[in-house]
């Protein structure tokens, strides 16, 4: 596994010029993050299957789909068929997370389990060796542009310890408020995949922004 990866969030891109913005980061990252919001689990609606299906035809980036939706079990196959490489659901929205992980795997996708900042972190720990990614939300899900929640650092450290003790190669992903001021601190706490929206797509040069974020870690 690579030391770390960036996953720019399409939610922060210009929806009038999506492929322009995606093309701008293609040489700098391997992953593209899709925030799928239903207006029910979170108080916002973003985009869904048609957008992912359309973009899939024009890029080889790996699609990291984050389902911020209730009843995710109804849509796993559809998002797999649309071209998702990683399908991540919220532990709060799954009656049987292990079964959902197994279903995601059955479609040839990697599985991720996300956790809301208000949910006790212990809830996600049993899945450290059952999926390919654990996502610790570092803002309250539903809206982009929020500030990083410093109290998330202890949660990240707890998940990092669980992954290491399980001998797992799962990504420890973080999402929310990741920018040049926070990324190194979060990396030092144990995160390995960084979802970042406005810090990339809000920059004049998204590719340069990706390089600068990476440099904050490697410097």
C-alpha positions in Angstrom: 0.0 0.0 0.0 1.2 3.5 -0.8 2.1 5.7 2.1 -0.8 8.1 1.4 -3.2 9.1 -1.3 -5.3 12.2 -2.1 -8.9 11.8 -3.2 -10.2 15.2 -4.5 -13.9 15.6 -3.8 -16.0 16.3 -6.9 -18.5 18.1 -4.6 -16.2 21.1 -4.7 -15.7 21.1 -8.5 -17.5 23.4 -11.0 -20.5 21.3 -12.1 -20.6 23.3 -15.4 -17.1 22.1 -16.2 -16.7 18.7 -14.5 -14.4 17.1 -17.0 -12.2 20.2 -17.2 -11.7 20.0 -13.4 -11.3 16.2 -13.4 -8.7 16.4 -16.2 -6.8 19.0 -14.2 -6.0 16.5 -11.4 -5.7 13.3 -13.4 -1.9 13.4 -13.5 -1.6 14.2 -9.8 -3.9 11.7 -8.1 -5.3 8.2 -8.5 -8.6 8.6 -6.8 -11.7 10.8 -7.3 -14.2 11.1 -4.4 -18.0 11.2 -5.0 -20.2 12.5 -2.1 -23.6 11.0 -2.8 -26.2 12.7 -0.5 -29.9 11.9 -0.3 -31.4 14.8 1.6 -32.4 12.3 4.3 -29.4 11.0 6.2 -27.8 14.4 5.5 -29.5 17.7 5.0 -28.3 18.2 1.4 -28.8 16.6 -2.0 -25.7 16.3 -4.3 -25.7 13.9 -7.2 -26.2 10.2 -8.0 -25.9 7.4 -10.5 -26.2 9.4 -13.8 -23.3 11.6 -12.9 -21.0 8.7 -12.0 -22.0 6.7 -15.0 -21.4 9.7 -17.3 -17.9 10.5 -15.9 -16.8 6.8 -15.8 -16.6 6.8 -19.6 -14.0 9.6 -19.7 -11.5 8.9 -17.0 -9.4 6.0 -15.6 -9.3 7.5 -12.1 -10.4 5.1 -9.3 -13.9 6.1 -8.1 -14.3 6.3 -4.3 -18.0 6.6 -3.8 -19.2 7.8 -0.4 -22.9 7.0 0.2 -24.3 9.4 2.7 -27.7 7.8 2.3 -30.2 5.8 4.2 -30.9 2.2 3.1 -27.6 1.9 1.2 -28.3 -1.8 0.7 -30.8 -0.9 -2.0 -28.2 0.8 -4.2 -25.0 -1.1 -3.9 -25.3 -3.0 -7.2 -26.4 0.1 -9.0 -23.3 2.1 -7.8 -21.1 -0.9 -8.6 -22.5 -1.1 -12.1 -22.1 2.7 -12.5 -18.3 2.3 -12.2 -17.5 2.7 -8.5 -14.2 1.1 -7.4 -14.7 1.7 -3.7 -18.2 1.9 -2.2 -18.4 3.4 1.3 -21.5 3.4 3.4 -22.2 4.9 6.9 -22.2 2.4 9.7 -25.2 4.3 11.2 -27.3 3.5 8.1 -26.6 -0.3 7.9 -28.5 -2.9 9.9 -25.9 -5.5 9.1 -22.6 -3.8 8.1 -20.8 -7.1 7.6 -23.4 -8.3 5.1 -23.2 -5.1 3.3 -19.4 -5.3 3.1 -19.8 -8.9 1.7 -22.3 -7.6 -0.9 -19.9 -4.9 -2.1 -17.2 -7.4 -2.4 -19.5 -9.7 -4.4 -19.6 -7.0 -7.1 -15.9 -6.8 -7.4 -15.6 -3.5 -5.5 -13.6 -2.5 -2.4 -15.7 -1.8 0.6 -15.5 1.1 3.0 -17.2 1.9 6.3 -17.7 5.5 7.3 -18.6 7.0 10.7 -20.3 10.2 11.8 -18.4 12.5 14.3 -21.2 12.0 16.8 -21.1 8.2 16.7 -18.8 6.5 19.3 -15.6 5.5 17.5 -15.7 2.0 18.9 -18.6 1.2 16.6 -16.3 1.1 13.5 -13.4 -0.8 15.0 -14.7 -4.3 14.4 -14.5 -3.7 10.6 -10.8 -2.9 10.6 -10.0 -6.3 9.0 -13.2 -6.8 7.1 -13.0 -4.0 4.5 -10.5 -2.0 2.5 -11.2 1.4 3.9 -12.4 3.0 7.1 -13.6 6.6 6.8 -13.5 8.9 9.8 -15.5 12.0 9.1 -13.7 15.1 10.4 -16.7 17.4 9.8 -20.4 16.7 10.1 -21.4 15.2 6.8 -23.7 17.0 4.4 -21.9 20.2 3.4 -18.5 21.1 1.9 -16.2 23.8 3.2 -16.5 23.1 6.9 -13.6 23.5 9.3 -11.7 20.5 10.5 -12.8 19.3 13.9 -9.7 19.0 16.1 -11.4 16.4 18.4 -11.2 14.0 15.4 -7.5 13.5 16.0 -8.0 11.1 18.9 -10.6 9.2 16.9 -8.2 8.8 14.0 -5.5 7.6 16.4 -7.9 5.0 17.8 -8.8 3.7 14.4 -5.1 3.6 13.3 -4.3 1.5 16.3 -7.2 -0.9 15.5 -6.1 -1.3 11.9 -2.5 -2.0 12.9 -3.4 -4.4 15.6 -5.6 -6.3 13.2 -2.7 -6.6 10.7 -5.0 -4.9 8.2 -3.9 -3.0 5.1 -7.1 -0.9 5.1 -6.9 2.7 4.2 -7.7 5.1 7.0 -9.5 7.8 5.2 -10.5 11.3 6.5 -13.0 13.7 5.0 -13.6 17.3 6.1 -11.5 20.4 6.4 -8.4 18.8 4.9 -6.1 21.5 3.6 -2.5 22.7 3.8 -2.9 23.7 7.5 -4.4 20.3 8.6 -3.2 17.5 6.4 0.2 16.9 8.1 -1.3 16.8 11.6 -4.0 14.3 10.4 -1.3 12.2 8.6 0.7 12.1 11.8 -2.4 10.9 13.7 -2.5 7.9 11.3 -4.6 8.8 8.3 -3.5 7.5 4.9 -6.2 8.7 2.4 -7.3 12.3 2.4 -10.5 13.5 0.9 -10.1 17.2 0.0 -12.6 19.4 -1.8 -12.2 23.2 -1.8 -8.4 22.9 -1.1 -8.1 21.4 -4.6 -11.0 22.4 -6.8 -11.2 25.8 -5.2 -7.6 26.5 -6.2 -6.7 28.4 -9.4 -4.5 25.4 -10.3 -5.9 22.1 -8.9 -2.9 20.0 -10.0 -0.5 22.4 -8.2 -2.8 22.3 -5.2 -2.5 18.5 -5.1 1.3 18.7 -5.2 1.3 21.3 -2.5 -0.9 19.1 -0.2 1.4 16.1 -0.8 4.5 18.3 -0.1 3.0 19.2 3.3 3.3 15.6 4.2 6.6 14.7 2.6 8.5 17.9 3.4 
